[in-house]
């Protein structure tokens, strides 16, 4: 029934083909849908999904019809494309992908998994008559398929080490790739600091772009109750609070507010600051320090690199002072597993390592075990992820699942299926 969705799945989520020539040719064959709407593009090592969702929520609360394209998905690929909070249906995505595959066949062009979905998103957003779209970069920026459009604003959350096999082995190299989304005479918002910030500033100057930097054109002051005061170029908004858990979400929210402030100052997309307050207070986002149980905290989080692990640990320490957490993880082979688990070990008693089947290059339990010895009170390997999760819960202690969005997606899907069976 869903032939095109199956063809997409067979492409494999890890298929990466740097370059914009292929996707541009397909988009032009389809009437250049990427040039018919306004867009904000969000890049960065961590936080870009949260920032993209917050920007979209603020614009939607203001009254605009907003498209949102994010990755990865947790359970269904339809999660990646939505308009005003409503996911594309499987039937609509199937139909849209059929149009994309037809164009590819005519041009004899092979697009990657992410490129196919990017084209589908542009087509769907046009069909749904959005006012403005928010695009989360898949990886890097310069050669990412989202970079085909001349977006109004380029957001770069932060830069740390991840995907080094594609983006480079130094912060300067990685920052250069991410700063590749900055457009001529565009708007730029960044949470970058240090060497990465200097790269973003240089790229902005070269393109005569307005660059708003955290700690300069805008800033925030976090409070103990996880609220924050926002200080911008024109807006001063005390006592903002996001419904998202985690101290790291405060900076993400501040970057989102700065982006909508800049759009208000320099484009036709005007936002009432009170709409900002409402949107942040009501936003929800799965897989980012999400509580499955609050009585004895059971938390899932998509952290999968050292910097994200550091943010997660700081948030757990702030929200649950003095609490030791037991962790369940699996990780891809290209991640800094030693650095990630060393970070977790600061607040961890027990560690359970599991595996995920499929085409993604997950490191086996025994290899991860070899990289974590001596850092935890105990380390166990349980190859089946659902059995591993049940073992984690069996301790009856504070617990956190992290290391892979696909692991938490698998667990959420299994939990939902279990609930559905039990309700019958």
RAQUI-V258656 format. One record per backbone hydrogen bond with DSSP energy under -0.5 kcal/mol. NH is the residue of the N-H (numbers start at 0). CO is the residue of the C=O. Records with the same first field share a line. If there is no record, write none. Layout:
NH=CO / CO
This chain:
2=0
5=1
6=2
7=3
8=4
9=5
10=6 / 7
11=7 / 8
14=11
18=142
23=19
24=20
25=21
26=22
27=23
28=24
29=25
30=27
31=26
34=31
35=32
37=130
39=132
40=152
41=134
42=40 / 154
44=157
50=46
51=47
52=48
53=49
54=50
55=51
56=52
57=53
58=54
59=55
60=56
61=57
62=58 / 59
63=58
65=63
66=131
67=81
68=133
69=79
78=75
79=76
80=77
81=67
82=85
83=65
85=82
86=84
87=77 / 80
92=88
93=89
94=90
95=91
96=92
97=93
98=94
99=95
100=96
101=97
102=98
103=99
104=100
105=101
106=102
107=103
108=103
110=108
112=11
115=111
116=112
117=113
118=114
119=115
120=116
121=117
122=118
123=119
124=120
125=121
126=122
127=123
128=125
129=124
130=64
131=64
132=37
133=66
134=39
135=68
136=41 / 134
140=138
141=176
143=140
146=143
147=144
148=145
150=148
151=38
152=38
153=186
154=40
155=188
156=42 / 154
161=159
165=162
166=162
167=163
173=169
174=170
175=171
176=172
177=173
178=174
179=176
180=177
181=178
184=206
185=182
186=151
187=209
188=153
189=211
190=155
191=155
195=192
196=192
197=193
198=194
199=195
200=196
201=197
202=198
203=199
204=200
205=201
206=202
207=204
208=203
209=185
210=208
211=187 / 209
212=210
213=189
214=217
215=212 / 217
216=212
217=212
218=230
220=228
222=226
225=222
227=239
228=220
229=236
230=218
231=229 / 234
236=229
237=235
239=227 / 236
241=225
242=279
248=245
249=246
250=246
251=247
252=248
253=249
254=250
255=251
256=252
257=253
258=254
259=255
260=256
261=257
262=258
263=259
264=260
265=261
266=262
269=267
274=271
275=271
276=272
277=273
278=274
279=275
280=276
281=277 / 278
282=278
287=284
288=286
289=299
291=289 / 297
292=297
296=294
297=292
298=398
299=289
300=400
301=286
308=304
309=305
310=306
311=307
312=308
313=309
314=310
315=311
316=312
317=313
318=314
319=315
322=319
324=346
325=397
326=349
327=399
328=351
329=401
332=360
334=331
336=334
339=335
340=336
341=337
342=338
343=339
344=340
345=342
346=343
347=344
348=324
350=377
351=326
352=379
353=328
354=382
361=359
362=330
367=363
368=364
369=365
370=366 / 367
371=368
372=368
374=371
376=348
377=348
379=350
381=352
384=382
387=383
388=384
389=385
390=386
391=387
392=388
393=389
394=390 / 391
395=392
398=296
399=325
400=298
401=327
402=302
407=403
408=404
409=405
410=406
411=407
412=408
413=409
414=410
415=411
416=412
417=413
418=414
419=415
420=416
421=417
422=418
423=419 / 420
